[in-house]
Amino acid sequence: MSLLLHNATLITPTAQVDDGAVLISDDGRIAYAGPASDAPRFRGERMDVQGCIVAPGFIDIHTHGGNGIAFGESGDAAGELRAYAEWVVRHGVTGFLCSLTAPNADALRQTVRAFADALAQGTSGAEALGLYLEGPFLNPARRGAIPSPWLRNPNLDEVDDLIRAGRGWIRMVTLAPELPGAAEAAARFRQAGAVVAMGHTDADCETAAAALRGPFSHVTHAFNAMRGFHHREPGALGAVLASDGATAELIADGVHVHPAAMRVLLRCLGAERIVLVTDASPGAELPDGSYRWLGQTVRVQHGHATLPDGGLAGSVATLDQCVRNAATLIGIPLADAIRMATLNPARVLGLHGRTGQLSPGLAANLAVLDGAGNVVATFVQGRLFTPGR
């Protein structure tokens, strides 16, 4: 059924339209988005969203789960995808990548194969867009929450096995560029259609900069799990800040990155090259307590998820929360924060021709927000979801 949303402020996100309207067609696409005065004549169903913002639906390209769900750990890939998609859509998310890692090559290959089967079946809430392999080709010195025994140097036979198991669903992979064979592995993944991200790396500035001029085009959670900045050895972070075209993830949960560092990233990369992500672990939106993830006990308390040694274990943030945080902590317009969670991730994945913007012909993936940025409703390909559902 077609539907007209009216009396809205539209954030497209490249422009803001006051007193705007969005017309959703019968096939779940955007038929019109712009000033209400120019909207086509319409006699069908209407939704008055006065006082609200209508934006593209959020896209989380780096999440390990949430609401008690941990991708790849229950043995039921389809069930995990279904439960997560039905939960996260309440937070304005209309698309996401499943971030996976596993203790060994056989387990990872089997997990990737199981998720490829499940992804082919589709989801009933937010759309599962594919897989994000965070490892296993990471530097143990910058392992973050991933156990050291799970990590190893790149092996092209294993890379080929993973690509075959993924059957086109591997959309992104994180590699440490300083590892032996990393450049060859990155090239192989890129040839298979995956975005290659630099992360969990102890690379020096020169090695990282060369990687970003080569097959690496994206950066996994900037500042976190990488060699930091020093004025005589700027490290991998320095290469990111000085890069000309790389896109970079930012975990804007208020825990992983100080607001001043967020502002530095913004001034160096601009709002067009930052992608907000949650890097969420299973404890997201659950009460404080202890949870299992990656074979370890994770303690969630006061918005922090930590390992027994005190290290951070992902976040417990939702993407709508990160959007609000980016606006308030960095001090940027809400429209810029929305761009970082919509158009930017869509461009990273090459999906901006079908989602991530309010533009006629694109999927009607929308987030309806109140003036404070809280989610009032979400549309996925024209289907309405509300936070209470």
Buried (B, 14 or more C-beta within 10 A) or exposed (E): EBBBBBBBBBBBBEEBBEEBBBBBBEEBBBBBBBEBEEBEEBEEEBBEBEEBBBBBBBBBBBBBBBBBBBBBBEEEBBEBBBBBBBBBBBBBBBBBBBBBBBBEBEBBBBBBBBBBEBBEEEBEBBBBBBBBBBBBBBBBBBBBBBBEEBBBBBBEEBBEBBBEBBEBBBBBBBBBBBBEBBBBBBBBBBEBBBBBBBBBBBBBBEBBBBBBBBBBBBBBBBBBBBBEBEEEEBBBBBBBBBBEEBBBBBBBBBBBBEBEBBBBBBEBBEBEBBBBBBBBBBBBBEEEEEBEBBEBEBBBEEEBBBBEEEEBBBBBBBBBBBBBBBBBBBEBEBBBBBBBBBBBBBBBBEBBEBBBBBBBEBBBBBBBBEEEBBBBBBBBBBBBBEBEE
